[in-house]
Amino acid sequence: MTTDRASRPILETNTLRFLCSVWIQGGTRGEVCRLLDASVFHDPLRRVVFEEIRELGSVDSRRLRELLPARLTNRGFPDFDLKSLLAAPEVSEKEIDQLFESALQLLDLSHPTEERLHD
């Protein structure tokens, strides 16, 4: 599977939005994070956001969004703006399906030699 350069930032951002969504239970977030390889995030900021989400584990999504800014500042991103990166915490069911699709595409990129999770 290939992704063009223009769509990669969208996939990364949408995956982070999915992981921070109120629709996702902490255990599900933890499982997706376990399966995703941080190296699929090409942008340094988005990679660090993912690493912090993974590190926080199964906390509630609202608490996750509260904790991320300080953690990102500690990692060298003092101008981190969660709202501009992740947009609104509340998304519709249709939007969550689209965000989940992005996460599946990055999961495929995390495991290129395994059977595809996304078609």
C-alpha positions in Angstrom: 0.0 0.0 0.0 1.3 3.4 -0.8 0.3 6.8 0.5 1.1 10.0 -1.3 3.0 12.7 0.4 0.0 15.0 0.5 -2.3 12.5 2.3 0.2 11.3 4.9 -0.2 14.4 7.2 -3.9 13.9 7.0 -3.6 10.2 7.9 -1.4 11.0 10.9 -3.6 13.8 12.2 -6.8 11.8 11.7 -5.3 8.9 13.6 -4.4 11.2 16.5 -7.9 12.6 16.4 -9.3 9.1 16.5 -7.1 8.1 19.5 -8.2 11.2 21.4 -11.9 10.9 20.6 -14.5 10.6 23.3 -15.9 7.7 21.2 -12.9 5.5 21.9 -12.5 3.6 25.2 -9.2 3.7 26.9 -8.6 0.0 26.4 -9.2 0.3 22.7 -6.9 3.3 22.5 -4.2 1.3 24.3 -4.6 -1.6 21.9 -4.4 0.5 18.8 -1.3 2.3 20.2 0.3 -1.0 21.0 -0.2 -2.1 17.3 1.0 1.2 15.8 4.7 1.8 15.2 5.7 5.4 16.1 7.9 5.4 13.0 4.8 5.7 10.7 4.4 9.2 12.0 6.8 11.2 9.8 6.1 14.6 11.4 8.1 15.0 14.6 5.3 16.8 16.5 2.7 14.2 15.5 5.1 11.4 16.4 5.7 12.9 19.9 1.9 13.4 20.3 1.4 9.7 19.5 4.2 8.6 21.8 2.6 10.6 24.7 -0.8 9.2 24.0 0.7 5.7 24.0 2.5 6.5 27.2 -0.6 7.7 29.0 -2.3 4.4 28.4 -6.0 3.9 29.0 -6.9 7.3 30.7 -10.2 8.9 29.8 -10.1 10.9 26.6 -11.0 14.1 28.3 -8.1 13.6 30.8 -5.8 12.7 27.9 -6.5 16.0 26.3 -5.9 17.8 29.6 -2.5 16.1 30.1 -1.1 16.3 26.5 -0.2 20.0 26.3 2.1 19.9 29.4 3.6 16.6 28.3 4.3 18.1 24.8 5.9 21.2 26.3 8.2 18.9 28.4 9.1 17.1 25.2 10.3 20.3 23.5 7.1 21.6 21.9 6.2 24.6 24.0 3.9 26.1 21.3 1.9 23.0 21.0 -1.8 23.8 20.3 -4.0 20.8 20.9 -7.1 22.3 19.5 -5.5 23.3 16.2 -3.9 19.9 15.8 -6.8 17.7 16.8 -9.8 19.9 16.2 -12.9 19.4 18.3 -12.9 16.5 20.8 -16.5 15.6 19.8 -16.9 14.0 16.4 -20.0 12.5 14.7 -20.3 8.8 14.1 -19.6 9.4 10.4 -16.4 11.3 11.3 -15.2 8.6 13.7 -15.6 6.1 10.9 -13.3 8.2 8.7 -10.8 8.7 11.5 -10.8 5.0 12.2 -10.1 4.4 8.5 -7.0 6.6 8.8 -5.9 4.6 11.8 -6.3 1.3 9.9 -4.2 2.7 7.0 -1.4 3.6 9.5 -1.7 0.2 11.1 -1.1 -1.3 7.6 2.0 0.8 7.3 3.2 -0.3 10.7 3.1 -4.0 9.6 3.8 -4.1 5.9 4.6 -7.8 5.7 1.4 -8.9 7.5 -2.1 -9.3 6.1 -3.7 -6.0 5.5 -6.2 -4.7 8.1 -7.7 -2.3 5.7 -9.1 -2.8 2.2 
